[in-house]
């Protein structure tokens, strides 16, 4: 196990997963998340570990993990020392630029799409509601359910199963 004790949260890395414990938050009442290692190239735990190593982030740093980046004229990227996190709008803008490079219309997507997409995939794969509600950090069932996009087939099953 390895861990990072960073500003307002603690990251713990295990063989099978990563745990994120949020020490201080005005909005996150659940204060923790568990993310499994998938073994895929897109594994979020593997990518986070790689980012922390390449960014040379000190495990006992008081700085934020995700913060502004300086790009030198030789296209060398370096995190700026900062006491404030990178803004949502900056991350969203960078995401849309990457989508455009890949040939997608960035106007159709936003970072919030991941919450709806993750909730929908979890629901379709029959993951226990309580677990993906916690993973998405939704306080209420009503809030969680608003993120799921049910398929037409599933929606039609309600009236078709009425036997009328």
N, C-alpha and C positions, 0 to 999 in steps of 0.2 A: 504494500500500500504506500502511496505517496500522497502528500496533501499540500495545498496552497492556502495560506491564511491571508486573504486579501481584504481590501476595503469593503466592509459591510457584508462579506460572505466568506465561506470556506468551501474549497473544492477538495474532495477526497477521491483518489483514483484507486480502483481495485481491478483484479484480473477480469472480472465479469461486468463491471459497471463503473459509473462515476456518480458520486453524491454531491449535490449542491445544497449547502445549508446557508440560508439567508439570515444573517445576524440582525440586520436592521433594515426595515422596509415600512413605508407608510401604507403601501397598497397590497402587498402580498401577505395574506393572513396565514397561509399554509407554511410558508417559510422553508420549504425543502422540495427537492426534486431528485429523482433517481433516473439515470439514463443508461440503458444497457449497451454493451459492446455488441455490435452486429457482425463484425468480421468483414464487412464490406469496405470498399474504398471510400464510401461516403459515410462511414461510421462517425457519428458526432463526437464520441469520446476520443477516438483516434485523431480526428481533426483538431479538437480542442487541445489535446496534448502536443500535437505538432505545432500549433500556433504558439502555445506558451513557450516551447523550446526555441522556436525561430525568433520570437519576439524578445527572448532573453528576459522574461519576466521573473523577478525574484519571488520565490514562494512566500516570503514574509513581507512583501511589498504593501505599502499603504495606498498605492495607486490603483486606478481602475484597469481592468484587463483590456477592455475595448475603449480606445481613446483616439484622439486625432493623430494623423500620420503625416510626417514630413517626407516629401519626395525630392531627392536631390536631382541636379541636372544629369547625373549618370543613372537615373531611374533606380536609385537605392531608396528603399522604404525604411523609415525608422519611426517608431512610436515616440510621440512627444511626451515628456514628463508632464503629468497633468493631475489636478485634483478634481477634475470633472470628467464625466463620461462623454463619449461621442454621442451626438444627438440622434434621435430616431430619424429625423428628416435627412441627415447626412447618410445614414445607413440605407434608408429607403432609396435615395437618389443613386447611390452606388449600385444597389441591387438592380434598379431599372436600367442603368447603363450596361450592366453585364447581360441583362436580358436582350437588349437591343443588339449587342455584339453577337449573341446567339441566334438572332433573327426573329425574336418575339416582340410583340407590341407591349412595351413597358407600361402603357396606360391601362392595360387590362389586369395588371398584377400589382400587388403591394405586399409588404411583409406580413400584413394581417391575414393574407390569403393562406399562410402556413397554418394558422390556428384553425381556420375552417377546414382546410385540407386534412390536417392531422386528426381532427375530431371526426370527420367523415370517414376516413380510412379506418380508424379505430372502431367506429360503430359498425361499418360494413364487415369488418373482420371479427365481429362479435366479442370484442374486448369488453370486459366487465365495465359498465358505465361508471361506477364509483372510481375505478382506477384511472380511466382516462380523464375524468373530471378533475381528479387530483393532479394528474400530470400536466393538464392544461391550466391548473391553478384557478379554476372557476369556483366561486363561493357557493353558487346555488345550481340546482338542477335546471332551472329555467335559463340561466345564463349559458350553461353548457349546451343545452338542447338547441339554442339559437345558432350555434356554429355548425350543426350537422346539416348537410345537404342530402336529403333522402332521394334515392333514385325513384323514377316514375314507377318502375315495377313494384318497389316496396310500398309506395303510396297507393297504388292500385290494389294491392293485396288487402287493404282494409275493407274496401267495398266488395271485392270479390269473395272474401271470406265470410261475408254476412249471410250467404246462402239465400239471397232474396231474388 
